[in-house]
Amino acid sequence: MIKRIKMLLPAVLAVLLLAGCNVQSAAATTARYRVTVVAKSRESEFWKAVLSGAEAAATEYNMQLTVLAPDNEENYDAQNQLIEKAVEDGAQAIVFSAIDYEANAEAIDAAAAAGVTIVGIDSAVHSDQVAAYIGSDNYGAGRLAARSALEGTEGKLCVGLINYEVNGANGRDREQGARDTFADSGRAEVVTSMQTHPNAASAHSDALRMLQQHPEINVLVAFNEATAVGAVQAVQEMERVDDLWLVAFDSNVQTIDALQSGAVDALIVQNTYSMGYFGVESAYRLLAGQDGSVEKSNITAVRVITRDNMFAIDKQKALFPFG
């Protein structure tokens, strides 16, 4: 009996090997959709989390993923060139976050005219060719930022706003949400606001100058990761940690440390990983003809994190999306 089984083994192995070859051949010839993410950056913790989500979705749906981004978050012209490159390289879908709401529109329209499916994430673009959008309610996030200051303080508030983009939809909407909420409160005045370059060094020098010129400021709002880091540095340098309420957007090592130490009083944290994941997943479903399963607008969660709640499980997941 044993001898017979041994004699059968070579035949069985041969069948299995042939089957394996057939499976491998089928896998090798299976069409993979080609998707390109054109981001604002690849360097910040915000964008690293977004791209991690995009890569996870690409792996899950067996998509060929390319990631492109300009050298800095102000260069919309470079973004337009990257959109053109994605089309030339055969991308079937582009997942895109606009640096400039208006100036990026023509390149996106041209890509759509070439037959490329467009999915927006994070920051919107002025184009009706976007098949789906995944991102935060930025106006609502601005309102949350203002409410955190109003609820955490008493008396009259003198507010300084530090924004990071002139023509992007995100910064504009966040600032407007904060302004409206402060105005509605009846006890807050925005005494000054400024646009800075989206890097920590520029935000630091501009925030420092703002606090020197307006010592009456007792609430400071910084509307993205880079401006938040710069604002923290300015508040610490001016020794205003104890008498100024700082609201900062987005999380990284510096802002989380500042939240623990007291330099930051509230962090407005977005679901960055989900933006990337759902952006690529939506591209897959649209390319696969599953349009009915794709929401035109998918608004991702925004959380207010303070020293009092930062160690709650859901808040830790928001602060550390890779963990």
N, C-alpha and C positions, 0 to 999 in steps of 0.2 A: 504493500500500500504506500509505504514511504517512498519507494523507488518510483512508483507511478506519479506521485505528486511532484517529485523532483523533475521527472520528465516533462510534466506539464508546465513547469515554471518558465522555461524559455519562451514558450508560445504565449503565455499570459503576459510576460514582460514585453514581448514584441508588440502585442495588441495595445498595451498601455503606452508604450513609446510612440506608436503611430497616432494614438488618440491625443497624446500630449503635443505632438507635432502639429496636428490639425488645430488644436486649441490655440497654440502659439501663432499659427498662421492666421487664424481668424482674428486674434487680438491685434496682430501686427497690421492687418488690413482694415481694421475698424476706423472709421473716420472720426477724427477728434476736432471739435470746434476750436477755432483759434480766437482767443480773446486777448485784448491789450488793455491794461490799466494805465491811463495817463493821469498821474497824480500831481499834486503840487510839490511834493518833496518825497525823498526816501529817508531823510535823516532824523526827523523828530520822532519822539516816542509815539505821538499821535499817529503818524503815518506808518511807522513800523507795525503798530497794532492793526491798522486798516489793511495793510498788505499781508499780514499774517492771516487774517480772515479770508482775503482773496485767494491766497495760496491753498488754504484748506478746502475751499469750495472747488477750486480747479482740480485738486486731487480727487475729491469725492466724485466729481462729474466727469473725470477723465478729459479735461480740457487742456489745450496747449496755452499756457499763460505767459505773456510778456509784460514786464513792468517798465514804464518810462516815466521820467520826471525831469523837470528843468533843474538848473543848478541852484536857483533860489525861488522863493515863493512869490516873487513879484514879476517874474519874467513870463508874461502871458504870450509874448511873441514866440518864445522858445516852445511853449506849450502848443501853440498852433502848428509849429513845424513838426512836433512830435505826433500830433494828430495826422498830419499829412504822411509822415513816415509809417505810421501804423496802417494806413490805407494802402500805401505802396507795398508794404510787406505782406499784405493779404489778410489782415485782421477781419474777421467776420462780425465781431462786436467790439466796441470801445466802451470801457467803463471809465467815466471821466468826472473829475472835480475841477471846476473852473476857478482860475485865478481872477479873471475879470468877467463879470456877468455879461457885458456887452461885447468886449473885444474878442472873446473866444467863440462867439456865436457863429460867425461866418465859416470858420474852419469846421465846426461841428455840423453845420448845415451841408457843407460840401461833402463831408464823410458820409452823411446819411444819403445824400444824392447818389453817392457811389455804391450804395447798397449795404452800408455798414449799419448794424443795429447799435443804437446809442442808449446807454444806461448812465444816468447821473448819480453821483454819490457826494455826500458832504456839502458841496457848494454848487448851487444851481447855475445854469447858463441860460441866456435869453434865446431859447430855440424851442419851437414846437415839434422838433424832430426827436426829442428825448422820449423814448418809449416807456421808461420807468425811472423813478427817483427814489433813492434811499438816503436818509439823513435825518438830522435833528430838526425839531421846530426851533429855529434860531431866534425868532421873535419871542417865543415862549421861554427859551433859555435866558434871554436877556431879562425878562420879567422875573424869573426865578432868582437871578443874581441880585436884582434890586430888592426883592422881597427878603432875601437872606439878610441884607444889611438893615432893612427896616425892622425886621423882627429881632435882630440881635443887638440893637442899639436903642437909645432913648434920646429925646430932644431933637434939636434942629440938625439936619445933615447937610454938610457942604461936600459935594461930590466931585471927584475928578475921574474922567473916563480916558482910558488908554486903548485906542483901537489900532488895528494892524493892516487894514486894507481900505483903500479909497473906493474901489470899484467892485469889490467882491460882495456877493449877496450875504454871506455869513456875518461878517463884521457889521455891515449896515443894519441888518435885521436885529442882531443882538443889541446894538447900541440903541436902536429905536425902542425895543422892548423895555430896556432899562430906563430910558428917558421917560417913557409914558408912565411907567409904574412909579418912578420917583415923583413925577408931576402930580399924579393922582393922589399921592399920600398926603399932600398939603404940608409936609414938614421937611421936605428935601429940595435942595436947589443944586443943579449941575452948574458949578462955578466955572469949569473949564473942561475942555476935551482936546485930544490931540491924536493925529495919525502918525504912527511911527513905522519904521521898517520892521518886517516880521523876523527880527532876530533879537536875542536877549541883550546884546551889547547896545544896540540902538534904543531899545525899550528902557534899559537901565539909565542911560544918559538923559533921555527925554522925561522919564518919570522923576528923576532927581531934580531936573530943572522945574518941572511942574510943582513939586512939593516945596522947593525953595521960593518960587514966585507966589505960591498960594498956601501959606502956612495954615490957613483956616481949614483946609481940606481935612475932613475926618473920615471920609469913605473914599476908597479907591477901587475901581473896577478895571481889570485887565482882561481883554476879550479872547485871547488864545494862549497857547502854551508858551510861545516865545515872549510875548508881552508880560505874561504872568511871572516868568523867571526874572525878567528885568525889573518888574515892579517890586518883587520880593527883595532884590538886592538894594533898590533905592530906599525902601522902607527901613531896612536894617541899617543902612548907612546913615540915614537921617535920625536913627534911634526913635522911630515912630511906632514900634511894634505894639506898645501898650495903649496908645491913644488914637489909633487909626484902624478902621475896619477894612481889611483887604479881601475882596472877592476875586478869585482867579479862575480862569477857564483851563480845563484839561489837566491831566496828571502826568508827572514824571518824578524822578527821584528828588529833584530840588523842591518842587511844589508840595510833595507829600511830606518831606522833612519839614518844610516851612509850616505846614498845617499842624504837625505835631508840636513844633516849637512855639507856635503862636503868631508867627509873622503873617501867615494866611489864616483867615477866619472862616472862609467857606470856599470849597472847590466845586465848580460846576463841571461835572464829568459826563462825557458823551459815551455812547456805546460804539466805540471805534471799530472793534473786531466785527461787529454785526454789519456795519456799513460795507466793509470789504467782502464779507462772506455773502451777504444777500445781493450785493452788486453783481458778483460773478454768477451766483445762482440764478439771478433774474436773466442775465445774458444767456445762460444755458437754456433756460425754459423758453425764452423768446426765439432762440435759434431752432429749438426742437419743435416749434409750433404749439407750445403749451401756453399761449398768450392768456388764456382764461385763468391760469393759476398765478399770474403776475399782477400785483397791485400797481396802479399808476403812480401812487405816492405811498411810500412805506416810511412812516415817521418812527425813528428809533428813540429809545429811552434816554432821558437826561436826568441825572441825579444831583442833588445838593448834598455834599459831604462836609461834615464839620468834625471838630475834635470829639464831640459827644457821640457821633454815630459811626466814625470811621472804621471801627473794628467789628461792626456787624458784618455777617457773611456776605450779604448782597452788596454792601459798600466795598468790601475787600475785593470782590470779583470785578467791580467797576474800576477800582484803582489799579488792579493788577490783572489785566485781561488775559495775560499769557499763563497765569497760575492756575 
